[in-house]
Amino acid sequence: MDISIFMESFKDNLLHLFGDNLLFLGLQGSYGRGRQRRQAISIL
């Protein structure tokens, strides 16, 4: 799965649930730094 497609959908769902109470949504780790690798993606 393309992480950008997942994150857009995830963001939309969070905004629907929390509305104006959602103040920040960000990525951590290698994706947050822009240094991700395909091999590093694990979906449980």
N, C-alpha and C positions, 0 to 999 in steps of 0.2 A: 504494500500500500504506500502511496506517495504521502509523506508526512505533511506536506502543505495542504493536501485535500483533507486529511484527517483533522488537522488543527483548525481549519476553517469551519468544518462541521462541529467540532468540539466547542469552539468559540461561540458559534451560533446557538448551540444548545445551552451553554452556560449563561449567555445573555438572556435567553428566553426564561431560564429558571430564576436568575438572580437580578436581572434588569440593572438598574442604576446602582445596586449594591455591589456589583462586580467592579472593582477598582483597577485590577491589574491581572494580566495573563501573560506569562512568559515561558520560555524554554530554558532548561537547565542543561548543564553538561556540554557535550560536544556540539549539540544542535544550537544551544544558546551562544556558543563561541563561533559557530559557522564552520566547524572542523569535523563534521560528521562523516562517517564512512558507511557504505552500504552494509558491510559485514557487521557493523556495530548494532544494527537494528534487530531487536528481538521482540516478538509479539508472543505474549503468554496466553 
